[in-house]
Amino acid sequence: MEIIKLHYPNDEALSNIEPSAAALGFFDGLHLGHIDVIDTMKEIAEKRGLKKAVMTFDPHPSVVLDPKKQRTTYLTPFDIKMKKLEELDIDYVFVINFSSAFAGLDKDFFVREYIIGSKIREVVAGFDYTYGKKGSGTVADLKQYEEFNTTEVTKHELADDKVSTTRIREYLDNHQLDEANAALGRAYDIEGIVVQGEKRGRTIGFPTANIEPNYRYFMPAKGSYAVTMTIENDDTLYKGVASVGVKPTFHDNARLTTEVYIFDFARDIYGENVTIHWHHFVRGEEKFDGIEPLIKAIDSDANIAREMLKDK
């Protein structure tokens, strides 16, 4: 897969790029709605003998358009998104730097400079895709161009609810992990590195791996979760229970941490890269009156998680 970074003014030499079919969008999360768009693009590319491409932006447009509400955490941070797109057998990813200058471009200029200029012959976009200054361009506008064909993909619904990145973030923020995973079409996953922690878990019979996320992920809400975890260069899928929170039993103003108690595990994995797959919500974060109630709660969490993960 080739990543082609575009800017404004666009000075990227594209003479070696072959004609393509391109899926347009930001694609944070690569959820089922996004996969519908990408799969449609791939089918068209196959029929027409075109390269398979995705055209996206970096950073998220809100960073420029609405600094007070800018999106700085992601379901799939840029590097992860690129990795997942490569797994989807994409040939080209056009990444446009979303700057204030780019945000002010006329919608027709965007089409001619970036879509036509990138040798895109087939455009595929979701029904709500917008582009150009103040989002003035729509899929209906794209359909007016003769230089390429445009295919509009309808919304993907689950339980009469449109699948969207915003909705998935709301699910994760409200302990609705099953709903988030259904919309993603997979278990939500986060990559990180195992770091030194307070080592309190081992003193109470539940040694945990403290995970520092490698990127600015949108984290699930505070609480305990049934998870599986993979370790780099190890094909084993480990089961466990994860805790996201500030350890209120021991701290009043601590920073958010992520810990995983891995079942039946005794290896030293400090410094190793891991991926946590979040499967089910167990309970919200609680402050206990002492060590004994905490131990009972963790033991209960582990038993519940084992039952939830028995088919993994």
N, C-alpha and C positions, 0 to 999 in steps of 0.2 A: 504493500500500500504506500502511495506517495502522498505526503502532506504538502500542500502548496499554499503558502501564506501570501495573502493579498492585502494591499493597503490602499489608502487614498492619499495622494494620487497613486494610481496603479502603475507601478514600474516593473512588475513581474513579467519576465519573458516567457510566453506560453507557446512558443513555436513548436516545441516538442510534445505538447499535449495532444492526445488523440480525442476525437469527438466522443461525447459521453451523454448518458442519461443521468440526471442529477436530482436527488432528493433535497429539498430546501427546508431548513429549520434550525433551531438551536439544539434540539435533541438532548436536553438534560434528563438523564434517567434512562433513555432508550427504552421507554415503556411500550406497551402494546400498541398504542396509537402511533408512536414513532415507527415501530416495526412494520405496521401496515403500510406506511408511506415508503419505507425502504424496500420492503418486499415487492411493492408495486413497481418501484423504479427498477429493481433487479429483473423482474419479468419483462418489462419493456426493453431494457438493455439487451437481454438475451435474444429477444425476437428481432431486434434491429442490428445486432452485432456491434453494440456500443460499449464503451467502458462504463463501469458502475461508479458513480460519484455521489458525494454528499457535499453540499455547500452550507457552511455554518458560520458562526461568528465567535469572536473571543475579544474581550470579555463579554459577559451577559449585557445586553443593551441597557438594562436598568442602571448599570454603573455610570453610564453617561447621561441617560435620560432622566433619572430620578435618584440622585445621590443620597437623599434622605431615606430611601427605601431600597437601596441597591442590594442586589443579590450577591452575597460574597461567599456563600456556602452552596454546595452542589450535591445532587444525587450521584452524578458521575462527573467529577472534576476532569479538566481537559485531558490529562494524560490517560485517565481511565476510559474516557469516551473514545479516544483514539484507539486504545487497545481493543475495546469492544467492537468498534467499527471494523478493525482489521479482522477480527474473528468472524465478522459478517461478510467477509470476502469483498470488501470495497476496494476499488482500484485507486481512486483519487479522493482526497478530502481537501476541498477549497476552504481555507480558514481566513475569513475577512476580519481584519482588525477593526473592531467597532469603536471608532473615535468620534469626537464631537463633529469633526469635519465630515466624516462618512455619514453620520446621522442626519446631516443637513442636505444630503444629495437628493435631487429630484428623482422621482420614481423611474422615469424613463431613462435617465442617465445610468441609474443602477443596473437596469436590465441590459442596456447596450454595452456598458463597460465591463460588467462582471458576469452576466449570464451569456450573452452572445460572444463577448470577448474571451470567454473561457471555453469556447467551442461546445457549449451545451446544446444538444439537439432535442432533448426531451426533458421537460421539467415536470417533477412530481411534487406536490405540496398538499398539506392538510387544508381543510376547508377554511380555516381561520388564519391562514398565513398572511402576514402583511409585510410590506417593505417600503423603502423610500422615506422621505421626510415626514415625520409624524405618523408613520405607518399608513400613508395615504394610498399605497398600492395594494391591490388585492389579487386573489387568484383570477377573478373575472378580468382584471386588467392584463394579466399574463396571457390569457387566452386570446387576446387581440393580436399578438405578434405572429407574423408568418415565418420568422426565422427558426422557430422551434414549436413543438407541440406541448401543450400543458394538460396534465391529468390531475384532477382534484380528488383527494381521498376524503371520504366522509368520516365523521367522528366515530371513535371506538367507545362503546358503552358497556359498562358492567352494572347490573342492577339499576338500570335507567340513569346511571350517573356517567358523565363524560370522563374518560380517562385523560388526565392531564398531570403535568409536573406539579402544578400548584396543589391539586387535590391530593397527590401522593405525599407532598410535604405536610399537608394538614393531617393526613392519616398518621404519619410518623410522629407528629407533634401531639397526637391524642391517643397514643398507645394502640392504634388500629393497625397493627402490623399485618394481620392476615389480609385486610383490605388493600394495604399498600403493596404487598407481594402479589396479590391477584392482578392489580393494575400494571405492575412491572412485568408480570409473566415469569418471575423468578424470585428467589429470596434476595432481599436487599443485601448488598455486600459492601464492606469497607476494608480497605487495605491499610495496614499499619506495621509498626515495628515494636517488638517487645522491649520495654524499658524497665529500669529499676523502679520499684515502688516502695511503699512503706513496709512491705513484708509482714504485715500484720496477719494476713490470711493464713500463712503457714502455722502461726502460733495458735490458731483456733481450729485447725484441722481442715482448712479449705485453702490450700495454696493457689494463688491466682496469677495469671499472666497479665501484667499491666500493658495496655496497648496504646501507643501514641499514633493517631492516624497520620498517614503520610501526606494527606491533602486536606483541603478545607471542605470536609464533608458536612452535609446536613445530618445531624445526629438524631437518632430516635430519642423520644422523651425519656426523662429520668425514670429508671425502674430496672426490673430484672427480666431477662429474655432467654428463651431456649434458642441456642445457637449451635452451629457447627463451625469448625475452623480448620483451615488448611495452612500448612507451614511450607514455606518456599523449599523446593527440592525434596518434598515429601508428599507422596500421592495419597497418604492416609487422610480420611475425613474424620476429624475428632469431634466428639459431642461434648457439650458443656452448657453452663449457664453464665450469661454475661450480666454485668451490672454497670449501668450508666448513671453517674451521679456525683455528689460531693461528699459522700460518707458522713451524713449528718449526725450519726451516733458519736463520731469522733471529732468533727470539725463544724465550726459555725460559718466560716467564709472561705471554704476551699474551692479550688478550681474544678471544673468538670473532668472526671476521669472515666476510663473504660477498662474494666477488669473482666477476665474470663477464667472461671473455674472449670478446668478441663477434666472430665471424668476419667478416672483410672489412668492417670498420666503423671510421670515423675521426671521427665527430661528437663535439662537446663536449656532454655531457648532464648536467653537474653541476647538481644541484638539481631534476632532473626525476623524476617518479614513474614507476615501472616495475613490471611484474609478471613474476616468474620462474616458468616452468612447468618442473617437474622431471620429466624423462622416464626417464633410465636412470642407474644407478650405473656409474662407470668404475673407480675404485680408491680405497682408503683413504688417509688422510693419511700422509705419510712425511717423515722428516727426512733431508735429503741432505747430503753432505760438502762441497758447494760449489755454485757457480752453474752450472757446466756440466752436472752430473747433473740439476739442477733444470730447466734449459732442455730437456734431452732428454726428461724426463718430461712436461713441459707440452706439448711438441710431439707426443709420443705420445698424450697425453690428447686433444688437439685432433683428431688424425687418427681416433682411435677414436670420438669424439663425432660427427664429421662423418658417419662411416659409420652410426652409430646413428640419426642424425637425417635420413638421406637421403630418407625418405618424409614428412617434416614440411613 
